[in-house]
Amino acid sequence: MTVLNALAVFAALVVLWQIILWVFRVPPFMLPSPWAVLRAVGARFPSLLNSLAITAEESAGGLVASIVFGVLVALVFAQSRWVRNMLYPYTLLLQTVPIIAVAPLILMWVGAGIPAVTLIALIISVSPIIANTTQGLISVDENFVHLFLMHDASRMQLLFKLRLPHAVPSLFVGIRIASGLAVIGAITGELFAGSSRVGEGGLGYSILYASSQLQTDYLFALVLAATVLGFSFLFLVMFLEWYFLHRWHESARAPEAEA
Amino acid sequence: MNGGSAVPGIEIANVSKRYGNAHAVLESIDLIVAKQEFVTLIGPSGCGKSTILKLIAGLVVPTSGAIRVDGMTPQNARETISFVFQDATLLPWRTVKQNIGLGLELERVASARLEIEIASLLELVGLKNVAKSYPRELSGGMRMRVSIARALATSPRLMLLDEPFAALDEMSRDRLNEEILRLRSEQNWTAVFVTHSVAEAVFLSDRIVVLAPNPGRIHAEFRVELPAARTSAVRNSEEFNTIVARVSRSLRETLRK
């Protein structure tokens, strides 16, 4: 039902879009018709797919790097309140740093291309993973800790058999937020560091290029592709969350639970 | 006590506990629990019942006084102690089987022996057909059974039970009480049990210690002179009800001041 409703809304929006075009006589370089966008998708499908693949690779790389780096940082944070108080402000820095301002620096250090963009995706998406995983690691009920202490559990056993599994649901909350941010980060990154070769780059690079050429129909097609990419990431993460958690965790029993 | 040389199961000598500069949670507690004795601590909220259990387990350190378990410090005696918490405290990501095996696993028991131990425990507490279920699929009573099985897995000499059945309905509670007595008569552990229910205390215990609050201290003690083999019929006997009435009266006194 949810899917049908969403599709109905989509259809209504397309109709509205077409009506606006007719009523206000908007020139196509400002707002192309839905049909023109569809045609642009068809006509330039190979290059669209190529851009999509590049951005997907960068976003996925950024997200995976984010998960690895974020979990490692969270493990350090979970060691003591002292460490947390000392280092937490710096994760806020990651969150608040205007990426547009540091992009030129990253470009200078790493050079243009996929590594730079992946790095930007990482910077933008890592803080929710750090914050949520840390929370999961430290919010273990005291009784569980006592239970483990009664068996003289080592620090490592406490971490790997109690804190880490307990943090997995929170980690997934973080990954869900980060998945969207990684795609946004990759596209933003590409606006600055998208390509080391003219005429070939990810979605962000192509968006910039299409807008400079007033190819508004193709620009729309690219935006559409970016949206599809973001959604795919989200659904993939939600599926993994369901797969790993549905047997034991309340929150993940059914992804379509809001229906 | 009886002048024998045997070391008591638990010896608490003049123990006080305060957290920071706050008022005392426990004040001058003296309590000796004989080996294989079943002692229940009962008292209103804030009397420090749970704190006494944590002191015996070595999870909390006394501000003054001394505690010996089997003649050892609580920390050293730990491998002979099992703790059963108020809520079942099962790891939700582990199946029933894996939860029961937790203690043995943490103590690095070889997996072949682990399997055998778990199988016999599942039998013992009647959980064989839910071995592969996750805690959230079980009723409260079943979860508590898993928790008890996990505690028994490490073959304890001392069981500390902190209001284990407080959240259960009366039927499950009565059934688990009988189960506890059966397990204890088979395995002969010492037990310190904390509860709010007078009937439960009388049904289970050899001795009941009534605690008064602010600061937590021992108010009265009752020896329960009921037949050792207690069945549910005991609950309707006159002796049972007499003791329940006496303990209840004593409990009310603790609140009068």
Interface residues (C-beta under 8 A of the other chain):
Chain A: D141 N143 F144 H146 L147 F148 L149 M150 H151 D152 A153 Q157 K161 L162 P165 H166 V168 R247 W248 H249 E250
Chain B: K54 A57 L59 R78 E79 I81 S82 F83 F85 Q86 D87 T89 L91 P92 W93 R94 L102 G103 E105 L106 E107 Y134 P135 R136 T154
